[in-house]
Amino acid sequence: MESLTGPREDLTPAEDVINHPAFATAVWDLEPAREGKAVVARGRQGGPLNIYWQIHGGGPIRILLICGIAARHTAWQRQTLHFGHINGDKYSVLLVDNRGSGNSDKPFRYSTSEMAMDLVEVLDHVGWAEDRQIHVVGLSLGGMIAQELAMLIPERMSTLNLIHTAAHIEATWWENIVNYSGLLKPRTLDQSLAAAAMSMFSHEWLLAPDDAAVPQKGMPGVKMPPGGKYLMFETNFQRYAAQEIRKQRMPNYGEGDKWGILGHFIASSCHNKTDAQLREISEKVGRERILVIHTKEDGMIPCRYGQKLVEVLQPGSGLILEGQGHVPKLEKAKWFNKLLEGSFAKGEALTRARET
């Protein structure tokens, strides 16, 4: 991960982002078909907890999108719009704020296995409990949680899509201490935005013109902002920064979120799926139902971890790519959505073939 101690002159200062006309429209107002909180972890240490969820769309193909470190459900807004609104007659999208983020409770206990158990209880709560019903997509920490979910309910998965993630992050005790302390180190807003952006995205994309396909008037379930239009920024970095700043300005953002970030980081650092467990996932989910994506330029989770997943899982689709950073759902959103559509269609076809 690139270490930055100061703001970068080629990235727009936070003050200018805040004053940009598009700042107020950076987070899209996408109306869920259903939303609520599920009480989970009754009888588990640190429970019970309230976990916030939303469902967008009403189609028969059901998708669970699992967030990464410190991310809220709005981090998936490009996929939510595409699958749950523009194509909401075909897909239903379940979004969840993991424990430690957003509208969910922020306890002191975090592990990928506990967070996966939270999701099982949310799935039960919303009635998504049938065999081969769910297409699971997990990015980064979300991909680690998805692996744990595959250990718990493999028979429910139509597809398992592991995006820029790892079975285990190899780090020494001292390296973990250094990383944890870095999360708590005081930084200016410009410093924190630059450090995060440069580790997650390619520099070229950050400086390129804003490529977001923003909601348009008349799209189902989309509320238009005052002024009647979602505005564009000059660069992709400006849009990323605006969304991060808006997140930190939400009424429910506070000290609990900061400790939640640390808890998420600890959970990802301690995540460990052995080769034997990965082979069990591959066998029980079905390797032909598994998609693994990684890129050589990933500045958060090095490419060797994605290569290891491909080697051991032997997935139906294993893609080691070039030319993008850690977050293809943003940097290559149109391509990423099409890739997921193909994965989902393959899983649905496999299930139909099994039933005939």
C-alpha positions as CSV (number, residue, x, y, z in Angstrom):
1,M,0.0,0.0,0.0
2,E,1.3,3.4,-0.9
3,S,2.1,5.6,2.1
4,L,1.3,9.2,1.9
5,T,2.1,11.8,4.5
6,G,0.7,14.9,2.8
7,P,-1.9,16.0,0.3
8,R,-1.1,15.4,-3.4
9,E,-1.0,18.5,-5.6
10,D,-2.7,16.6,-8.5
11,L,-5.7,15.7,-6.4
12,T,-8.4,18.2,-5.8
13,P,-8.4,19.6,-2.2
14,A,-11.3,18.5,0.0
15,E,-12.5,22.1,0.4
16,D,-12.9,22.5,-3.3
17,V,-14.7,19.1,-3.5
18,I,-17.1,20.3,-0.8
19,N,-17.8,23.5,-2.7
20,H,-18.4,21.7,-6.0
21,P,-22.0,22.0,-7.3
22,A,-22.2,18.2,-7.6
23,F,-21.2,17.5,-3.9
24,A,-24.8,17.5,-2.7
25,T,-25.7,14.8,-5.3
26,A,-22.8,12.5,-4.8
27,V,-24.8,9.9,-2.8
28,W,-27.8,8.8,-4.8
29,D,-31.3,8.6,-3.3
30,L,-32.3,5.1,-4.4
31,E,-35.5,3.9,-2.7
32,P,-35.5,0.4,-1.4
33,A,-38.4,-1.9,-1.9
34,R,-37.9,-3.1,1.7
35,E,-35.6,-2.1,4.5
36,G,-35.2,-2.8,8.2
37,K,-33.0,-4.1,11.0
38,A,-32.5,-7.7,11.9
39,V,-31.6,-8.7,15.4
40,V,-28.7,-11.1,15.2
41,A,-26.1,-12.8,17.4
42,R,-28.5,-13.7,20.2
43,G,-26.6,-16.2,22.3
44,R,-23.3,-15.3,20.7
45,Q,-20.6,-13.3,22.5
46,G,-21.2,-9.6,22.2
47,G,-24.8,-10.0,21.0
48,P,-27.5,-9.3,20.4
49,L,-26.9,-6.7,17.6
50,N,-29.1,-4.8,15.2
51,I,-28.0,-5.1,11.5
52,Y,-29.4,-2.8,8.9
53,W,-30.5,-4.1,5.5
54,Q,-32.2,-3.0,2.3
55,I,-33.6,-4.8,-0.6
56,H,-33.8,-3.1,-4.0
57,G,-35.8,-4.5,-6.9
58,G,-38.3,-7.3,-7.0
59,G,-36.9,-9.8,-9.6
60,P,-36.4,-13.5,-9.1
61,I,-32.5,-13.4,-9.3
62,R,-31.3,-12.6,-5.8
63,I,-28.0,-10.9,-5.2
64,L,-26.2,-10.3,-1.9
65,L,-23.5,-7.6,-2.0
66,I,-21.1,-7.7,0.9
67,C,-19.2,-4.5,1.8
68,G,-15.5,-4.1,2.5
69,I,-13.7,-2.3,5.3
70,A,-15.6,0.7,6.7
71,A,-18.0,0.7,3.7
72,R,-21.7,1.3,4.0
73,H,-24.4,0.0,1.7
74,T,-24.2,3.2,-0.4
75,A,-20.7,2.1,-1.6
76,W,-22.5,-0.3,-3.9
77,Q,-24.8,2.4,-5.4
78,R,-23.6,1.9,-9.0
79,Q,-24.5,-1.8,-8.8
80,T,-27.7,-1.1,-6.8
81,L,-28.9,1.3,-9.5
82,H,-28.0,-1.2,-12.3
83,F,-29.4,-4.4,-10.8
84,G,-32.0,-3.2,-8.4
85,H,-33.6,-0.3,-10.3
86,I,-32.8,-0.2,-14.0
87,N,-33.2,-4.0,-14.0
88,G,-35.2,-4.4,-10.9
89,D,-37.8,-6.6,-12.6
90,K,-35.1,-9.2,-13.1
91,Y,-33.0,-8.9,-10.0
92,S,-33.4,-8.3,-6.2
93,V,-30.4,-6.8,-4.4
94,L,-29.8,-7.3,-0.7
95,L,-27.5,-4.7,0.9
96,V,-26.2,-4.9,4.4
97,D,-24.3,-2.6,6.7
98,N,-21.8,-4.9,8.4
99,R,-21.5,-4.7,12.1
100,G,-19.3,-1.6,12.8
101,S,-20.6,0.5,9.9
102,G,-23.5,2.6,8.8
103,N,-26.9,2.0,10.5
104,S,-25.8,-1.2,12.1
105,D,-24.6,-1.6,15.7
106,K,-20.9,-1.0,16.4
107,P,-19.7,-3.6,19.0
108,F,-16.2,-4.4,20.1
109,R,-16.0,-7.9,18.7
110,Y,-15.1,-8.5,15.0
111,S,-14.2,-11.5,13.0
112,T,-15.1,-12.6,9.5
113,S,-16.8,-15.7,10.8
114,E,-19.0,-13.7,13.2
115,M,-19.8,-11.2,10.4
116,A,-20.8,-14.2,8.2
117,M,-23.1,-15.5,10.9
118,D,-24.7,-12.1,11.0
119,L,-25.4,-12.3,7.3
120,V,-27.0,-15.8,7.6
121,E,-29.4,-14.4,10.2
122,V,-30.2,-11.5,8.0
123,L,-30.8,-13.8,5.0
124,D,-33.2,-15.9,7.2
125,H,-34.9,-12.7,8.4
126,V,-35.7,-11.5,4.9
127,G,-36.7,-15.0,3.8
128,W,-33.9,-15.8,1.4
129,A,-33.3,-19.4,2.6
130,E,-33.8,-21.7,-0.4
131,D,-31.2,-23.8,-2.0
132,R,-29.1,-22.3,-4.8
133,Q,-31.0,-19.0,-4.4
134,I,-28.4,-16.4,-3.7
135,H,-25.6,-14.9,-5.8
136,V,-23.0,-13.7,-3.3
137,V,-20.6,-10.9,-4.2
138,G,-17.9,-9.9,-1.8
139,L,-15.1,-7.3,-2.3
140,S,-12.0,-7.3,-0.2
141,L,-13.1,-7.9,3.4
142,G,-16.5,-8.7,1.9
143,G,-14.8,-11.5,0.0
144,M,-13.4,-12.9,3.2
145,I,-16.8,-12.8,4.8
146,A,-18.2,-14.5,1.6
147,Q,-15.7,-17.3,2.1
148,E,-17.0,-17.8,5.7
149,L,-20.6,-17.7,4.4
150,A,-19.7,-20.4,1.9
151,M,-18.5,-22.6,4.8
152,L,-21.8,-22.0,6.6
153,I,-24.5,-22.2,3.8
154,P,-22.8,-23.5,0.6
155,E,-26.1,-25.1,-0.6
156,R,-27.9,-21.7,-0.7
157,M,-25.3,-20.2,-3.1
158,S,-26.1,-20.0,-6.8
159,T,-22.8,-18.3,-7.4
160,L,-19.9,-17.1,-5.2
161,N,-18.0,-14.1,-6.6
162,L,-14.8,-13.2,-4.8
163,I,-13.4,-9.8,-5.8
164,H,-9.9,-8.7,-4.9
165,T,-9.8,-10.7,-1.7
166,A,-7.6,-13.3,0.1
167,A,-7.8,-16.6,2.0
168,H,-5.3,-15.3,4.5
169,I,-3.2,-12.1,4.7
170,E,0.4,-13.0,5.5
171,A,1.8,-10.5,8.0
172,T,4.0,-10.6,11.0
173,W,2.9,-9.5,14.5
174,W,5.0,-6.4,14.1
175,E,3.6,-5.6,10.7
176,N,0.0,-5.8,12.1
177,I,0.9,-3.5,14.9
178,V,2.3,-1.0,12.5
179,N,-0.8,-1.2,10.3
180,Y,-3.2,-0.9,13.2
181,S,-1.4,2.1,14.6
182,G,-1.4,3.7,11.2
183,L,-5.3,3.6,11.2
184,L,-5.3,5.6,14.4
185,K,-2.7,8.1,13.4
186,P,-4.1,11.7,13.1
187,R,-4.3,12.9,9.5
188,T,-5.9,15.8,7.8
189,L,-8.9,15.2,5.6
190,D,-6.8,15.8,2.5
191,Q,-4.1,13.3,3.7
192,S,-6.6,10.6,4.5
193,L,-8.5,11.0,1.2
194,A,-5.3,10.9,-0.9
195,A,-3.8,7.9,1.0
196,A,-7.0,5.9,0.6
197,A,-7.6,6.8,-3.1
198,M,-4.0,6.1,-4.2
199,S,-4.1,2.7,-2.5
200,M,-7.5,1.7,-4.0
201,F,-7.5,3.1,-7.5
202,S,-5.2,3.6,-10.4
203,H,-3.7,7.0,-10.6
204,E,-4.9,7.4,-14.2
205,W,-8.5,6.7,-13.3
206,L,-8.5,9.1,-10.4
207,L,-7.4,12.0,-12.7
208,A,-9.7,10.9,-15.6
209,P,-13.0,12.6,-16.2
210,D,-15.9,11.5,-14.0
211,D,-17.3,8.4,-15.6
212,A,-20.3,7.7,-13.3
213,A,-23.5,6.7,-15.0
214,V,-25.7,8.8,-12.7
215,P,-29.4,8.2,-12.2
216,Q,-31.7,9.9,-14.7
217,K,-35.2,11.2,-14.2
218,G,-37.8,8.5,-14.7
219,M,-35.7,5.6,-13.6
220,P,-37.7,3.4,-11.3
221,G,-37.3,4.0,-7.6
222,V,-34.9,7.0,-8.0
223,K,-35.6,10.2,-6.2
224,M,-34.2,13.2,-8.0
225,P,-32.3,15.8,-5.9
226,P,-33.3,19.5,-5.6
227,G,-32.7,21.0,-9.0
228,G,-33.9,17.8,-10.7
229,K,-30.5,16.4,-11.8
230,Y,-27.6,14.4,-10.5
231,L,-24.5,16.5,-11.4
232,M,-21.1,15.4,-12.7
233,F,-17.7,16.2,-11.3
234,E,-14.6,17.0,-13.3
235,T,-12.7,13.9,-12.1
236,N,-13.3,10.4,-10.7
237,F,-11.2,11.4,-7.6
238,Q,-13.6,14.3,-6.9
239,R,-16.6,11.9,-6.9
240,Y,-14.8,9.4,-4.7
241,A,-13.8,12.1,-2.2
242,A,-17.3,13.6,-2.2
243,Q,-18.8,10.3,-1.3
244,E,-16.3,9.7,1.5
245,I,-16.9,13.2,2.9
246,R,-20.6,12.8,2.7
247,K,-20.3,9.5,4.6
248,Q,-18.4,11.2,7.4
249,R,-21.0,13.9,7.6
250,M,-23.9,11.6,8.1
251,P,-25.7,11.9,11.5
252,N,-24.9,8.3,12.6
253,Y,-21.2,8.6,11.8
254,G,-19.0,9.0,15.0
255,E,-16.4,7.4,17.2
256,G,-18.1,4.0,16.9
257,D,-17.3,4.1,13.1
258,K,-13.7,4.8,13.8
259,W,-13.4,1.8,16.1
260,G,-15.5,-0.2,13.6
261,I,-12.8,0.5,11.0
262,L,-10.2,-0.9,13.3
263,G,-12.4,-3.9,14.0
264,H,-12.8,-4.5,10.3
265,F,-9.1,-4.3,9.8
266,I,-8.4,-6.8,12.6
267,A,-11.1,-9.2,11.2
268,S,-9.4,-9.1,7.8
269,S,-5.9,-9.5,9.2
270,C,-7.0,-12.5,11.3
271,H,-9.1,-14.2,8.5
272,N,-7.6,-17.6,7.6
273,K,-9.0,-20.2,5.3
274,T,-6.7,-23.2,4.8
275,D,-6.2,-24.9,1.4
276,A,-8.4,-27.7,2.7
277,Q,-11.2,-25.3,3.6
278,L,-11.0,-23.7,0.2
279,R,-11.2,-27.0,-1.5
280,E,-14.3,-27.8,0.7
281,I,-15.9,-24.5,-0.5
282,S,-15.1,-25.4,-4.1
283,E,-16.6,-28.8,-3.7
284,K,-19.8,-27.8,-1.8
285,V,-20.6,-24.6,-3.7
286,G,-19.4,-26.1,-7.0
287,R,-16.3,-24.8,-8.6
288,E,-18.2,-24.0,-11.8
289,R,-20.3,-21.6,-9.7
290,I,-17.3,-19.6,-8.5
291,L,-15.7,-16.4,-9.9
292,V,-12.4,-15.0,-8.7
293,I,-11.1,-11.6,-9.9
294,H,-7.9,-9.9,-9.1
295,T,-5.5,-7.4,-10.8
296,K,-1.8,-7.1,-10.8
297,E,-1.9,-3.5,-9.8
298,D,-4.0,-4.0,-6.6
299,G,-2.4,-1.7,-4.0
300,M,-4.5,-3.0,-1.1
301,I,-4.3,-6.8,-1.4
302,P,-1.4,-7.9,-3.6
303,C,-2.2,-10.0,-6.7
304,R,-0.5,-13.2,-5.3
305,Y,-3.5,-13.7,-3.0
306,G,-5.9,-13.7,-5.9
307,Q,-3.6,-16.1,-7.7
308,K,-3.6,-18.4,-4.7
309,L,-7.4,-18.5,-4.6
310,V,-7.5,-19.4,-8.3
311,E,-4.9,-22.1,-7.8
312,V,-6.7,-23.8,-4.9
313,L,-10.3,-23.2,-5.7
314,Q,-10.0,-24.0,-9.4
315,P,-13.0,-21.7,-10.1
316,G,-15.1,-21.9,-13.2
317,S,-13.9,-18.3,-13.9
318,G,-10.5,-17.1,-12.5
319,L,-9.4,-13.7,-13.9
320,I,-6.0,-12.2,-13.2
321,L,-6.2,-8.8,-15.0
322,E,-4.2,-5.7,-15.6
323,G,-5.0,-2.0,-15.8
324,Q,-7.2,-1.3,-12.7
325,G,-6.9,-1.0,-8.9
326,H,-8.6,-2.6,-6.0
327,V,-12.2,-1.5,-6.6
328,P,-13.5,-2.6,-10.0
329,K,-17.1,-1.9,-9.0
330,L,-16.2,1.8,-9.3
331,E,-13.2,1.9,-11.6
332,K,-14.7,-0.4,-14.2
333,A,-18.3,-0.3,-13.2
334,K,-19.9,-1.0,-16.6
335,W,-17.6,-3.9,-17.3
336,F,-17.9,-5.2,-13.8
337,N,-21.7,-5.2,-13.9
338,K,-21.7,-7.1,-17.2
339,L,-19.2,-9.6,-15.7
340,L,-21.6,-10.2,-12.8
341,E,-24.5,-10.6,-15.1
342,G,-22.7,-13.4,-16.9
343,S,-21.8,-15.1,-13.6
344,F,-25.4,-14.9,-12.4
345,A,-26.8,-16.3,-15.7
346,K,-24.3,-19.2,-15.5
347,G,-25.4,-20.0,-11.9
348,E,-29.1,-19.8,-12.8
349,A,-28.5,-22.2,-15.8
350,L,-26.6,-24.7,-13.7
351,T,-29.5,-24.7,-11.2
352,R,-32.1,-25.2,-13.9
353,A,-30.1,-28.0,-15.4
354,R,-29.9,-29.7,-12.0
355,E,-33.7,-29.5,-11.5
356,T,-34.5,-31.1,-14.9
